[in-house]
Amino acid sequence: MNHLKLNEAKVYLSVAALAAAALMLESTLTRLLAVAQFYHFAFLVVSLALLGFGASGSILSLFPRWTFSENIGTSSNLGRLLAISGVGFAISVGAAYAVVNYIPFDSYSIVWDRRQVIYFGFYYLALTIPFLFAGLGIGAALSIVPGKSNLTYAVNLLGSAVGIGLALIFMQLAGVPGALLASGLVGLMAVIGFDWSSMKYLRIVFWGFVLTGTCLLAILAWLNWGNKSPIGVTISPYKGLAYALKIPGSEKLFGAWNAISRLDVISGASTRVMPGLSYTSPDNPPEQNGLSIDADALLPITLTAPSEFNAADYLPESFAFQIYPEAVVLALEPGGGLGVLQALAGGASQVTAVVSNPLVIEAIAATSPESDVFNHVQVETLYGSPRVFLETPGDQYQLIFIPLTDTYRPVASGAYSLNETYNLTVESIAAMISRLDKDGALMATRWLQTPPSETIRLLATVLEALESLGVDTPGDKIVAYRGIQTMTVLVKPDGWVGSELSQLREFADDRRFDLVWSPDISIEDANRFNKLPEPIYYQLVKELITEADKEGYYAEYPFDIQPAIDDHPFFFHFFKWEQSPQIMATLGLVWQPFGGSGYFVLIALLILVTGLSLLLIILPLVIKRSALAMDGVSRTGVEPPLSKLRVLVYFGSIGLAFLFLEIPLIQKSILSFEHPTYTFTFIVLVLLSCSSIGSVLSRKVRIPGKWLLAALFGLAIITPILVTQIQEAALGWTLIQRALVIGISLAPMGIMMGIPFPLGLAWLEKSGSSMIPWAWAVNGCASVVAAVLAAILALSFGFTVVLMLGAAFYGVAAVALKY
């Protein structure tokens, strides 16, 4: 064991295995936390992954004997450390999975149950440790290969790119539990750098673990293929699936993972979801199964034929089907199919349903084939993003329908506010209106909130979309009416005729819906049946439509209701900083604070990771000052403070810059790649693959480092603008065409992004510095902060601001670099 034999090829293979395993785990954990908790906890994954890498650099700084060696060919330290990293990674993945499932952490309870803070600490620590082990091996290899750290870094980047692709494959095959298991097995491959030729029994144990893990993976894949896959994750008791499974008589009919979701179908859970159903309906709603995506609240699968669906006449959307008999209808993201069923029951001659998740259709076909509206003779089901479909040349429609498939969420919760929602941006609504036939209409229903939020934002978005299309007097093209819980908005760009408005009044009177807006409305028409102390919705909509200074109106409103746009697609983010005193006043006193809780999760996370990052950066300087020699100074000498500052600024800036470019590019590209998981995989794969090329080339290019960084600064400004233009132009293309053109447009910047880190390592190596591990820590910790801060800035100011800041940090790095 003391005479280990290492060669560079084995080191690179071990580094690649650790990097691939770490990115597999990072990608898989974003899905796990979205299912177990809520979407905004996905940002936690990136921060804890990078924090683990930062912590590994600090540890390597404190124990320099782990990394410094005279000859890599006989370095027992590196061989041991790579083996320890691989085994430690695999074991800690299992331990983290156990912690996530057995520690009773619940994000909703944290405001009133102080124990949740302690649980969260264990939760966070357990999920960080696997990345710590991976970072130890990679960081040590970067430090110990003299003159070739750029190749080690390139292998790290390339392994990470492979890992992100493997995560997608294994989540599709075996779900999150299978992908977690696979990441542990891949990490275990890092022991390839360990010479155990004289340790036969250890080799037997190793291959025994690999064989056992492979068999378990095969079983999970088989169960998933048969739609009987266990969820394998302890979910928050406040999520819809957890509640449904507690109802006596409930039964799970379907359970499966794919790369983008977890889907379950439940019967006997008392599902009765008919958003906006008039209380004048004489019949009880038909029986429904519940369809849960990512363990969230149940969407209805209505178990009836269109000809027997009498409740359709009492849903708010039935007015549209009255004025458009035998309509050609486009239903966008109809969930479990209720919107399609409504259209068929309303007499539609043809329905085109655009569905982004094919597992939804598979689940309905498997559990209720006799009520499968997607298989109806008058229905054409297409897979893909509604936005991409709208931009693809094709038919016009008499009626475009956005069914209400989101479950009701109090605006106070903020739990949904961080989702990118490209189907409800100004550009998307304009695209829908452009696909209407002459005299056609767009229809959408949203939940009523208190104070009014999403309904007012929807109307603001519609108004701006109409204005962008050059429609005169856009307020005259809109009608809106409400029931107890919902408001329905219809937009007819060619305008409403008198007979249609009379029919609307008759419909509203008969169904006891209150008019909110129509071209001929008066205050006496509002607030008649579902009475409020004041006709607040009518008043707000009138002010919105008649207000000349829209920006001033938005600024004065208590919530952020400015229309969502593609550069800021957070339709459900209503938080304003003016709400902060009310939030703090109710914190811990009510179940859900007033608004912005999703945003405040990010703020709290930013404070936490910033504090931990500063600790990890400063601690090695305090404890091992004599071991952190700098430029031109012996390892036992005194380190010039300016040199330390340069290293801190340089490696911190490139860490901030990389994530400030990567994260908003991922969020912007969801528009093109139709789902966050696909987008995350593709953008990270392209950037890391290209960056690995840049890392290899970094020591072959004879251009001064400052000029290289200046060129990257320029590319970082130009490329996002170019990519945005390409994305908009290519939306109607095939997925392969979109991926190809976006990948090519990102490649030059991606190659350049691989240069700064090895360039900095070369700077440290030339000066004889021992601070490479500390630089690894600084870069990792800066990236931790960037991952959370980028999300906060995107929510507040949009993607463009974050991207420009990313470019600016490369400019700062150019100034800090010494040559």
Buried (B, 14 or more C-beta within 10 A) or exposed (E): EEEBBBEBEBBBBBBBBBBBBBBBBBBBBBBBBBBBBBBBBBBBBBBBBBBBBBBBBBBBBBBBEBBBBEEBEEBBBBBBBBBBBBBBBBBBBBBBBEBBEEBEBBBBBBBEBEEBEEBBEEBBBBBBBBBBBBBBBBBBBBBBBEEBBBBBBBBBBBBBBBBBBBBBBBBBBBBBBBBBBBBBBBBBBBBBBBBBEEEEEBEEEBEEBBEEBEEBBEEBBEBBEEBEBEBBBBBBEBBBBBBBBEBEEBEBBBBBBBBBBBBBBBBBBEBEBBBBBBEEBEEEBBBBBBBBBBBBBBBBBBBBBBEEBBBBBBBBBBBBBBBBEEBBBBBBBBBBBBBBBBBBBBBBBBBBBBBBBEBBBBBBEBBBEEBBBBBBEBBEBBBBBBBBBBBBEEEEBBBBBBBBBBBEBBBBBBBBBBBBBBBBBBBBBBBBBEBBBEEBBBBBBBBBBEBBBBBBBBBBBBBBBBBBBEBEEBBBBBBBBBBBBBBBBBBBBEEBEEEBBEBBBEBBEEBBBBBBBBBBBEEEBBBBBBEBEEBBBBBBBBEBBEEEEBEEBBEEBBBBBBBBBBBBBBBBBBBBEEBBEBBEEBBEEEEBBBBBBBBBBBEEBBEBBBEBBEBBBEBBBEEBEEBBBBBEBEBEEEBEEEBBEBBBBBBBBBBBBBBBBBBBBBBBBBBBBBBBBBBBBBBBBBBBBBBBBBBBBBBEEEEEBBEBBBBBBBBBBEBBEBBBEBBEEBBBBEBEEBBEBBBEBBBBBBBBBBBBBBBBBBBBBEBEBBBBBBBBBBBBBBBBBBBBBBBBBBBBBBBBBBBBBBBBBBBBBBEBBBE
